[in-house]
Amino acid sequence: MFNIAINDEGVVAVEGRLDAAQAPRAQEFLDQVPDQCTIDMAALEYISSAGLGVLLRTHKRIMSGGQSLRLINVSKHINDIFSYSGFDRLFEIELADS
């Protein structure tokens, strides 16, 4: 299961598993988001390399406009994946309260 939506404050919320099967849908959605983007990952259970690719492409697009990609409510598990891959140095990350 995977859901992606934008709330009234303009924050993108992702839920479930962002894997290779869901990456095209996530990319299509994120390509429509304006330059400044915050993604709430509180309900994200898993992210694969394909999901990391979606974030990287979105990051590059947003950076080309002089803005940033901000990830909030990132769980320890997801943050570990970012750390192992070096993505923690690319994104502005706000960890979830434990």
DODO-593533 format. One line per field, with one value per residue (C-alpha): residue number from 1; z negated, x negated, y. Coordinates in nm, 2 decimals, decimal comma. Example, Ala and Ser with C-alpha at 12.3 -4.5 7.8 and 13.67 -1.06 7.14 Angstrom:
BEGIN
pos [1 / 2]
zz [-0,78 / -0,71]
xx [-1,23 / -1,37]
yy [-0,45 / -0,11]
This chain:
BEGIN
pos [1 / 2 / 3 / 4 / 5 / 6 / 7 / 8 / 9 / 10 / 11 / 12 / 13 / 14 / 15 / 16 / 17 / 18 / 19 / 20 / 21 / 22 / 23 / 24 / 25 / 26 / 27 / 28 / 29 / 30 / 31 / 32 / 33 / 34 / 35 / 36 / 37 / 38 / 39 / 40 / 41 / 42 / 43 / 44 / 45 / 46 / 47 / 48 / 49 / 50 / 51 / 52 / 53 / 54 / 55 / 56 / 57 / 58 / 59 / 60 / 61 / 62 / 63 / 64 / 65 / 66 / 67 / 68 / 69 / 70 / 71 / 72 / 73 / 74 / 75 / 76 / 77 / 78 / 79 / 80 / 81 / 82 / 83 / 84 / 85 / 86 / 87 / 88 / 89 / 90 / 91 / 92 / 93 / 94 / 95 / 96 / 97 / 98]
zz [0,00 / 0,08 / 0,06 / 0,15 / 0,11 / 0,04 / -0,27 / -0,32 / -0,43 / -0,11 / -0,28 / -0,09 / -0,30 / -0,21 / -0,36 / -0,33 / -0,10 / 0,16 / 0,37 / 0,74 / 0,80 / 0,66 / 0,77 / 1,11 / 0,93 / 0,66 / 0,93 / 1,13 / 0,82 / 0,70 / 1,05 / 1,00 / 0,67 / 0,67 / 0,61 / 0,23 / 0,10 / -0,24 / -0,26 / -0,58 / -0,62 / -0,95 / -0,79 / -0,55 / -0,64 / -0,37 / -0,09 / 0,17 / 0,40 / 0,66 / 0,39 / 0,32 / 0,69 / 0,68 / 0,40 / 0,58 / 0,90 / 0,71 / 0,51 / 0,83 / 0,99 / 0,68 / 0,63 / 0,99 / 0,89 / 0,59 / 0,33 / 0,11 / 0,04 / -0,33 / -0,48 / -0,82 / -1,07 / -0,94 / -1,15 / -1,27 / -1,03 / -0,73 / -0,85 / -0,87 / -0,51 / -0,42 / -0,63 / -0,46 / -0,12 / -0,19 / -0,12 / -0,47 / -0,33 / -0,05 / -0,22 / -0,51 / -0,75 / -1,06 / -1,27 / -1,41 / -1,79 / -1,95]
xx [0,00 / -0,12 / 0,06 / -0,06 / 0,13 / 0,09 / 0,26 / 0,41 / 0,07 / -0,10 / -0,29 / -0,31 / -0,23 / -0,35 / -0,22 / -0,32 / -0,59 / -0,77 / -0,92 / -0,98 / -0,61 / -0,51 / -0,80 / -0,64 / -0,32 / -0,52 / -0,74 / -0,44 / -0,28 / -0,60 / -0,66 / -0,34 / -0,45 / -0,58 / -0,95 / -0,94 / -0,85 / -0,81 / -0,74 / -0,59 / -0,73 / -0,56 / -0,36 / -0,63 / -0,72 / -0,98 / -1,17 / -1,36 / -1,64 / -1,37 / -1,20 / -1,54 / -1,57 / -1,23 / -1,35 / -1,68 / -1,51 / -1,27 / -1,55 / -1,74 / -1,44 / -1,37 / -1,73 / -1,74 / -1,48 / -1,69 / -1,46 / -1,50 / -1,34 / -1,26 / -1,17 / -0,99 / -0,88 / -1,15 / -1,16 / -1,49 / -1,46 / -1,41 / -1,68 / -1,92 / -1,86 / -1,93 / -2,25 / -2,37 / -2,31 / -2,46 / -2,12 / -2,13 / -2,38 / -2,14 / -1,82 / -1,71 / -1,58 / -1,37 / -1,35 / -1,02 / -0,98 / -1,05]
yy [0,00 / 0,35 / 0,69 / 1,03 / 1,35 / 1,72 / 1,88 / 2,23 / 2,37 / 2,24 / 1,96 / 1,63 / 1,33 / 0,99 / 0,67 / 0,30 / 0,16 / 0,37 / 0,10 / 0,03 / -0,05 / 0,29 / 0,51 / 0,61 / 0,73 / 0,91 / 1,08 / 1,19 / 1,34 / 1,52 / 1,66 / 1,86 / 2,01 / 2,37 / 2,45 / 2,47 / 2,12 / 1,96 / 1,59 / 1,45 / 1,09 / 1,01 / 0,72 / 0,60 / 0,24 / 0,16 / 0,33 / 0,13 / 0,25 / 0,34 / 0,56 / 0,73 / 0,80 / 0,97 / 1,19 / 1,26 / 1,37 / 1,59 / 1,74 / 1,82 / 1,99 / 2,19 / 2,29 / 2,42 / 2,67 / 2,78 / 2,61 / 2,31 / 1,97 / 1,93 / 1,59 / 1,60 / 1,34 / 1,09 / 0,77 / 0,64 / 0,34 / 0,57 / 0,80 / 0,51 / 0,44 / 0,80 / 0,78 / 0,46 / 0,60 / 0,94 / 1,11 / 1,26 / 1,51 / 1,61 / 1,68 / 1,90 / 1,63 / 1,67 / 1,35 / 1,23 / 1,26 / 0,93]
